[in-house]
Amino acid sequence: MEKQLGSETVKRGMAQMQKGGVIMDVINAEQAKIAEASGAVAVMALERVPSDIRAAGGVARMADPRIVEEVLNAVSIPVMAKARIGHIVEARVLEAMGVDYIDESEVLTPADEEYHILKSAYTVPFVCGCRDLGEAARRIGEGAAMLRTKGEPGTGNIVEAVRHMRKVQAQVRKVVHMNDDELMTEAKLLGAPYEILKQIRAEGKLPVVNFAAGGVATPADAALMMELGADGVFVGSGVFKSENPEKFASAIVQATTYYNDYELIGKLSKELGSAMKGIDISKLPAEERMQERGW
Amino acid sequence: MQNNRKKIGILGLQGAVQEHLNHIKALGLEGTIVKKPEQLDEIDGLIIPGGESTAIKNLIVRYGFLEPLQNFSKNDKPILGTCAGMVLLAKEIADSEESHLGLMDIKVKRNAYGRQRDSFEVDLEVKGIQGTFPSVFIRAPYIETVGSDVEILATYEGNIVAARQGNLFVSSFHPELTADTKFLKLFTEFVNAPTEANTVLL
């Protein structure tokens, strides 16, 4: 084979290298360096963390390129950035800037209420959110090289991420045990591409890495998601909205690696200071639920 | 249950751990994930997988792996480092004052090919492997210079991308991301019979 850039193996492989790690939201070089020093496997460069996006209201867009550039120059670990759902040009701009991974994210205000980006057309890999296997398989069909639960971003409440992770896992298990003649109807019911379901059944698992995201606020939350089968963890507002970001960042990294060492997680959770203030999802009006964005 | 089968550990702090374990199983060998330093006593060879070298290094230091890993190598136990593993094993890292494990006589340049958009796959010739080997480079390092007793196993565009020094094997690329187990086999054959494999390769 001649040299090939941006192949499926190269894009999915990049996400495989992040496994067992923590990806942290940062808004400047200083935070990026704290994240890197604490053992983050990547940072997500943003203008605002999700909880501040919620508070600010209005239209949330791709971060100011100056912030993305500042973060790119500050650390040697991979840098991710978010583009609006369906915003082909924001994604191309981030790709041109040299961002290592793009999150086509429901945290930002969608630019297209019908179509997602055709991610297979890009050299840079994409991560997308999902709440169930139908959504996961559609994103893979469009070329996403990595998945994450949507959870409910900026709430510090893990309940939605747990729901989404359990649902995807249960639906994958069901597909894996199906007969040939049942698969097409399942594809129809899930709204999932048939070929992707066939692949999942053949491999016995999703063909891409699936991280947890949307509500991770404590080391125990991160460990819980790993226990439920997540390949790794995104922490949005949880680190830099906590009382002691350095300690929280490091404790979440350690709890992700040693997620079934409960004595250690207990120790890590001592004297951390308070976690970010959380939001009860049932008190969140339907129009403020970011997880409903995406189609 | 005691048997003579050699056991290969994969450093399981972060990265593509399961992928290496799948390869080991595909070769019909016994593999285990190493998360505690004392587990090093139970294995005959170790793989340091691809992942983020700074994140893995952070956990190596914090969880007391540094000295046990250095002793593991000093006892001539074989270690394979892929990508981040290569960075961790190197004695010297370009543009950096400190090395990590500092075991292998190579100078490594991190992210040598650029950012993720520059990551690629290509078929390469590797010493000891018949035909070509599918090589996946992801934000990969390469070796700038090697010590006199380091054997070069593969180069790409003039840069060294796989090498061996005694019990230490490294590659810039990720054999664990392909279905081809031939590169891993080079290593596991050495774990199984160090002297025999020595003569085949050298």
Interface residues (C-beta under 8 A of the other chain):
Chain A: M1 E2 K3 Q4 L5 G6 S7 T9 V10 G13 M14 Q16 M17 Q18 K19 G20 G21 E36 A37 S38 G39 A40 V41 A42 S76 I77 P78 E95 G98 V99 D100 Y101 T123 V124 P125 V253 Q254 T257 Y258
Chain B: G12 L13 Q14 G15 A16 V17 Q18 E19 K35 G50 G51 E52 T54 A55 N58 L59 R62 C83 A84 R110 N111 G114 R115 Q116 R117 D118 S119 F120 E121 V122 D123 P134 V136 F137 I138 R139 H174 L177 T178
